[in-house]
Amino acid sequence: MKLKGRFQHLGTQLIVFYMIISLIVLSIASYFIYFFMLGIIKDNNETLLLQQFRQLDHNIEGLINDVDSLSKLFLLDASVQRFLDYSPDKGKVEFLEMKSDLHMSIDMFISNYDYINSIYIVGDVQGIVGGTNTKTLIQSNEKWITNFIDSDIITNSHRNFPDLVLEGGRNKSYYNPYILSHEDGKIISIARGVRPLYQSQTRAVLILNIDEKYVSSIYSTALEADRGKMYIVDKNGIIISSSNVADIGSQTQSPDLGKADYGSYDIGNTITPMQTVYYRLINMNWYMLKEIPLNQFSEQIYSMQSLLVIVFMASLIVIFVVSYFWLKKMTRPLHILAHKMKDMSRGELGITFPNVPNNEFGVVIRRFNEMSLSIVDLIKENNEMQEMKRELEIDALQNQINPHFLYNTLNMIRWMASIIKADNIVNSIVALGNILRPAFASKDSMCTLRDELHYLENYIKIINLRFSNCVVFSIHVDEIYLGHQIPRFILQPIVENSITFGKSDDGHPIQIRIEVYEEEDDIIISVIDTGEGIDPDKLNQLNEHLQMGVDHSNLKGTGNGVGLYNVNKRIQLNYGMQYGIRLVPKTKGIEVLVLIPMEKELT
């Protein structure tokens, strides 16, 4: 739990977050550095191998050219020409002598050129003659002879005359079935169609077989076993020569190399991932390939990565230590702010920071100081507003006739007036009772517009009984507005002011008209009279005082100002300073506008 509490601190979270992000960045960077360096090493390796391949290509091409020259020299031998010029009508004895001479020539050539393993001549008429310097081909099986003569190397040699035909991956026993297993091995065959001198038609195929070991020695002498292997493949991807003899004759995993002269690809489905670089041998449809284990690159990269990780971790520790103290210093104002906010939540209002840093935390702390002080001011202002509202409510009720016993007394007087048939007194008492009843019936400061107008009608009845029908009162209010709530007793003081300041000396009655209409989201109650009106300058001053919520009792010619000030202030306390009473001059009389917001009807 203690560890959990510490982890909730902002400084701890920042440090842990920074460490996690740093480790993620280190891992991703190491990953990309590894493959980036591996790519660079592989590219450099390709470039170096290209030079090596070109040199090996030159050496192998030189070997092929030597064999080509040797074949031409061999064809000039008298025994060879005699063999090529042989026809069946010359007799069997001459054929045996001719074969004997040819075997002697073959033995001499093989003895002089150690890279030649065997020589064979396949004639259309003469059959197959040849062998090594130790074994001469003796084959009388007609089926074997027929299959051999129809093989690809013989067919292609006739077709491609006078070009050479190269074929690899064959065993020595392919040409001579009587070669023993311990003498057997792989060879590379170089064949060409041949003909007697001074004739235009090929009559035989000369095959010179080179020991594969001699070819592989050209490129594998300096190749270390743990540094991969090299091999040569034909156009079908069959290995015909390799630094590993066991691979000869197998199919490679290489993709189609038919159109590419040089490049590389990776083999990842083996125990040890390999990079394979390939090169097409000039003038041959063969490819030389070298497989390189990627782990030999990884050793160099891992060494570099280890050094990089050590440097990075050392830097990370230094950054962590510096960041810890720096973050602790930077977050200290936040810790203090958190404690002060806890103190404020416990009721300690008005607390502030004496020292404010000059950064973003300083902006937050300054706002906190302002908020703390403004909360105190708001509470003080709210208390004052509630006290003022309470006093105004008391004043509004005290302006009404509120002793409870008076209601019962008036009821008694009404019955006494009824007995003596004094209808004016009865009507006055009933109207006064209707005025007093809302004050005693509910303690709610709000009522519907319907109740307020009903109260106002009873008030006008009393005024007309008192002043001999001096007021002509009319109400023009749509039914939809009668259910809206308004503060109680706000229209009576306005009508009273209209009667007090609107009466004329000529005895004509004053007309008071009440209308209600909407303006945007507000309701406007209009009280219009036809009285004497107010001086325009005094009316403007009165509007300014009402808009600011200031008592205007000191203005001459406006009465004591208690009624309008009370109503205006109550509206502003309930709805805001944008609402209240506004006076509008008319051609005759004054229009008083009561502005309140639209509210939901009572149900």
N, C-alpha and C positions, 0 to 999 in steps of 0.2 A: 504493500500500500504506500509505503514511503517512496519507493521508486516510481510508482505511478503518479504520485503527487509531484515529484520533481520533473517527470516527463511532461507534465501539464504546463510547466514554465515555458514562456516564449523563447528564452535564450537557449534552453536545452533542445527544444524542437528545432530551432534554427541550426544549431550545431549538428544534430543528428541528421537533419535534412541535407545539410552541406556535405557531411561525410558520405551519405548514401549516394548523392548525386556525383560526388568525386569518384567513388568506387565504380559507379555505372559508366562514367566517362572513361575511367582507366580501362575497364573491361572492353568497352567498344573500341577505344583507341588501340588497345593491344591487338584486338581482332583484326582491325583494318591494317595496322602496321605489319602484322604477320603476313597477311595475304598480299599487301603491297610489296613488301620486301621479297616475298616468294615469287611474285610476278617479275620483279626486277632481276632476280637471280636466274629465273627460268629464261627470261629474254636474253640475258648475257650468256647463259649457257647455250642457247640456240645459236647466237652469233659465233661463239667459239667453235661449236660443233660444225657450223657451216664451212668454216675453213678446213676443219679436219675431214669432213665429207668430201670436199672438193679434191683434197690431196689423195684420199683413198680412191675416189672415182678415177683420178688420173692414173693411179697405180693399177687398178683393176682393168681400166681401158688399155693400159700398156700391156698387161698380161694377155688380154684378148687379141690385141694387135700382134703380139709375138706368136700366139697360137695360129692366127690367120696367116702370118708370114711363113710359119712352119708348115702349115697345110699346103701352101702353094709350093714350097720347096719339096715337100713330100710327093706332091703330084708330078714333079719333074723326074722323079726316080724312074729308071727304065722298067723295073719290075712292076711299078704301079701302072705305068702306061701300057705295059704288056697285058696286065690284068684288065684294064679298062677296055682294051681293044680285043679282048678275047671273044670268040664266037664258038658255039658248040661243034661246029664242023672241024675244029682243030684237033679234036681227039682228047681222050681222058688223060693220057700220059702227059701230054703237054700241059693240061690243066693242073695236074698234081705238081709238076715242076714249077709252074708259074706260082702256085700257092706257096711252095717252099721258099722260092726267092722272095716273095712278098713278106712272109713271116720274118725272114732274115732282115729285110729292110725295116720292118716294124720294130724288131728287137733292137736294131742299131739306133733308131730315132728315140725310142723310150730310154735307152741307156744314156744317150747324150743329153736328154732333157728330163730332169728328175720330176718336174711338175706334170709330165704326161703320164697318166696311169695306164691308158690303153688306147689302141687305135683299131677302128673297124671300118671296113668298106662293104657297103651293101649294094650289089649290082643287080640290075634287072634280070640278067641272064646268069651271072656268075654265082649269085647267092651271097652268103655272108662269110667274110674272111676277116680274121684279125685276132686280137687278144692282147695280153700284157707281155712283158718280157719273160714271164715265167709260165703263163698259161695261154695256150692257143685254143681258140674257139673250135670245138668239134660238136656240131649239132646236126642230127639227121632227122629230127622230128619235124615232119612237114607242117603240122599245125602250128608249132612254135615259130617256125620260119615264116609262115604266112602271116601270123599275127604281128610279128616283129616288122616285117616289110610294110604292113599296113598301119603301123603306129604313127602318131602325130609328128614325131621328129623327122621321119622319112618323108612323109607327105608334104610337110611344110618346107623341107629342104628343096624338094623338086619344084614346089610352087614359087619359092622366093629366090630361086637361082638368079644371080650368083651371090646373093647376100648370105651372111652367116645366120644360122638359127641356134639360139641358146636355150638350153633346158637344164634345170637343176632338180635336186631332190631325189635323183634315182640312186639305187644301190648298184654296186659293181656287178652283182649277180644278175641284174636285169639284162645285161648284154651277154653274160656267160653263166648259165645256170649251174655249171659245175664248179664254180668258185666256192670254196669252203666257207663256213660261217665265220671262222676266226680271221679269214682273209677279206671278208666283205667290208664294205664301208660306203660312204656317200661320194658321189662324183658329180661334176658339172660337165655337161656334154656341149661341145661346139661342133655343129654339123653344117655341111654345105653340099649342094648338088655339084657333081663333077662330071667331066666328059673327056674323052681322048683329045689329044691335040689335033687340031685341024678338023674337028667335027663340031657341029652346032647343037647337037642334041645331048642332053644329060643322060647318062647311062648308069650312074651310080651315085651313092651318097657317102661322103667321107665323114667319119665321126671321130673326133679326138676328145677323149675324156680326161679332164683335169681332176686330180684328187682334191676333194672339198677341203681337206685339212690345209692344203697349200693356199687356197683362196682365203680361208678364215684366218690364216696366219698373217695375212696382209693387214687386217684391221684389228685383230684381237691380241697381238703380241703384248702391247703395253696396257691391256685392259685388266683392271683388278676385279676379282670375283665379286666383292661387296660394292662395287661401283656400277652395277648394272651389267647389261649384256648388249651385244650388237648382233644383227643378223640381216640377211638379204632375203627379200620376198619377191616372188614373181607377180605377174599382173593379177593373179587370182588370190593373192594374199597368202600363198603357201610358202613356208620358210624353206629355202633351198640351200642356205649356208648360214651357220650360226656359231657364235663363240661357245654355245652349249650344244653339243652334238645331239643330245636327246630331243631338242626342239625341231630338228630338221624333218620336214614332211608334215608338220602340224599347221593348223590354220591360226593366223594371228587374230588379235582382237581389234585390229586397226579398222578405222572406217574406210570408206571408198576413197582411194588415193589416185584415182584415174586421171584427174585433171590438175592435181597439185604437184608442183615441183619441189616444194620445200615447206616445212611447217612443223607443228607439234600438236599433241593432244594428250590428255590425262586419262589414265586408267585407274578408276577408283574402286572397282569391284574385286580387287585382289587383297591379299593379306597386307601387303605393303603397297600403298599408292605409288604409282609410277608416272613420270613424265616421259613420253615417247616422242623423239625428234626424228623426222623422216626426211629423206633426200632422194630424188629420182636420179638414177645413174644415167649419164649422158649416153646417147646412142643405144640405150637398152631400155626395155620396158620393165626394168627391175627397180626396186626401191631398197635403199639401205636405211635401217632403223637402229636407233640406240635407245634402250630403256634405262632411265636414271631413277633410282629410288628417291622419292621426295624427302625421306627422312634425313638424307645427307644435307639437304638445304636447311631442314628444320633445326639441326644442331647449331648452325651458325645463327639462325634467326632467334632461337631460344636464348642463346648466349647474349645477343643484343637486347632481347626483351628483358632478360633478368637484370641487366644493368639498368635498363630504362625503368623497371619496376622499383629497383632499389632507390634510384634518384627520385622517382615520383613519390614513393612512400616517405622518404626523408623530407621532401618538400611538403607533403601532406601533414606530417607531424608538426613541422614548423608553422604551417598555415593554421593548423588546428589550435595550437597554443596561442598564437597571436590573435586569431579570431575569437577565441574563448574570452580573453580579457577585453578585447575591443567590443564584442557583442554585450558582454556584461556591463561595460560602461555605457553603451548606447541604449540598452534596455532598462537601465536603472530608473529613468524618469517614468517609464511605463509601470514598473513595480510600485513606485510611489503613487502614481495615478490610480492604480488598482486599489491600493490601501485606502486612499482618500475617498474613492467612490464607495468602498465598503462602509467607511465612516459616515458618508452622506446617506447611505441606505439605512443606517441605524438612527438617522434623525439629526446628525450634526450638519446643519445647513450653513452656507456662507463660507466654507473652508476654501482656501486658495493656495496656489503655489507662489512662494516668494521669489524663487529663481526660475526663469524660463529660458531653456536652451534656444540657440538661434538655428534651428533646423525644423524638419517636418514635425518632430515631436513637440517643438515649441508651439507650432500652430495648434496642435491638438490641446496642449496644456492651456494656451491662451483662451481657446474656445471653452475649455472646462471652467476656467476662472470666470469667464463671462456668464456661462450657464449657471454656475453656482451662485453668483451674485444676482443674476436675473431671477432665479428661483425664489430667493429671499424677497426680491422686489415684487414678484408676482404674487407670492403668498400674502405679503403686506397689502398689496393693491386689492387682492381678492377679499381679504378680511375687511378692508375699508369699504369695498363695493357692497359686500353682504350687509355690513352695518348700515351703510347709506340706504340700501334697498329696504332693510327692515324699518329704518326710520321713516322712509317715504311711504311704506305700506301703512305704518301706524298713523302718519299724517293724513293719508287718504281716508282711512277709516274714521279718524277723529273729525275730519271735515264733515262726515255724515253724522246724523243724529243717532248715536249708538247706545244710549242707556237701555238695557233690556226691559226695565219696568215701564219705559215710556210706551212700548208697543202695546202692553196691556191697558195702560191708561187711555191711549188713543182709541182702543177698541171699546172701552167703556163710554168715552165721549161720543163715539159714533152712534151707539144705542140711545144715548140721551138725546142726540139731535134727531134721531129717527122718531122718537116719541113726540117731539114738538114739531115734527115735519119740517126741519131745516135742511132742505136737500143740498144746498151749497156746502153746508158744514159736513154733511155725510160724504159727499163726493170728495171733499178736500181730505177728510180723514182716510177714506179708502185709498186715494192716490198716495198719500203719505205712507200708509201701511205697505203699499206695493213697493215703495222706494226702500223702506226699512227692511222688508223681508229678505232680499238678496244678501244684505249685510250680515243677517243672523243665520241664514239658511246654510251657507257654505264658507269655509275658511280658505278655500282655494283662491289664489290671486288671479286666476284666469276664468273666463266665461265665454259663451258663444256670442257671436254678433247679434243673434236673435234675442238673447237675454238682455244684452246691453241696450238694444233699441227699445225693448219693452220697458225697461227701467226709465229710459229717456222719455217715453210717451207719458208715463205717470208724472215725471218731473214737470213736463210742459203743462199738464192739466193743472197742477198746483200754481204754476206761474200765471196761467190764464185766469184762474179763479182769483188770484191775488191782484193782478193788474188789469182785470176786465178784458180778457181776450186780446192782449197786446201782441201775441205771437201767433203767426200762421205757420204751422209746422207740417212739413211733408217729407215722406221717406220714399225713395226710389231705389230699392235694392233688389237685385235679382235673387231668386230663391237659392241659387247654388252657393251664394256667399254667406248665408245665414248660419251655417253650421261651423264656420271657421272660428278658431279660438283667438281671443284678443285679451289683453290685460283688462281686468274689471275696473269700471268707473273711469274710463278715459274720455268718453264723449260728453258727459255732463258738465265738466269744467269748461269745455270748449263752447258748448251751447250757452252756458251761463255768461261767459265773456261776451258772446255775440249779443245777448240780451242786454247786458250791462252797458256795453259801449255802443250798441246799435240803436237804442231807443231814441226816437226823435221827439222834439218838443211840440210838434204839430198834432200829436195824438194818433197819427197813422200807425197801424200795427206793423211790426217787423216780420219779414218772411225768412224763415230758416228752412233750408233744403239739404237733405242728406242723400248722397249718392255713393256707390261703391263700384270700382272697376279694377281690372288687372293691368299691370304694366310689367312686362317680362315675367319674372318669378315673384313679384311683389303684389300686395293688395293695397290700394289707395282708398281711404275713406275721406270723402270730401264733404265739409260742412260749409255751406254758402249762406251768408245773410245779406239783407238789403239795408243794413244800418248806415251809420254815419261814416264808418271806416276809421283808419289811423293814418296819421301823417306819413308820407312815403319814406322820409329819412328815419323816423322812429321805427317804421316797419322793417327797414333793412337792418337796423341795429338789433331789433328783436329777433330777426331770423339768424343773425350771426351768433347771438347769445344762445339761441335754441340749438343751433347746429353744433356748437362747442360744448353744450351741456352746462352752460354757465347761468347762474341765477340772474334774472333781469328785473328784479324788483326795484332796482335803483333807477330804472328808466322812467322819466316823467311821462304821463299821459298813457301809460299801459297798465295802470292799476298796481296792486301789490305784487302781481306776477306769480303768486304761489301756485295757482291752479294749473296754468300752462307749463310752468317749470316742472311741477310734480309729474304731470302726464308725460311730458317729453323725456324726463330723466328715467321714469319707469320703463318706457319703451326702449330707451337706449341700453339700460341695464339688462333687459331681457333679450334683446336682439342685436345690439351692437350700435356703434356710433353712426353708422350709415343710415339708421332708421330714426324716426321721431316725427316732430311737427314742423311744418313749413307754412308760412303765411303768404298768400298771393293776393295782390290788390285787384279790385274789380272796379268797373265804372261806378257802381254804387255798392258799397259794402266791402266785405272781405271774404275770401275763400281760405279756409284752414284745411290743409292736407295732412292726414295722418298716414304715414308710410310704415307698413309692417310686412314681414315676409309671408309668403303663402304657406299655410300649414294644413295638416290633415284635419278633416272634419271630425267632430265628436260623434261617437256612436251611441 
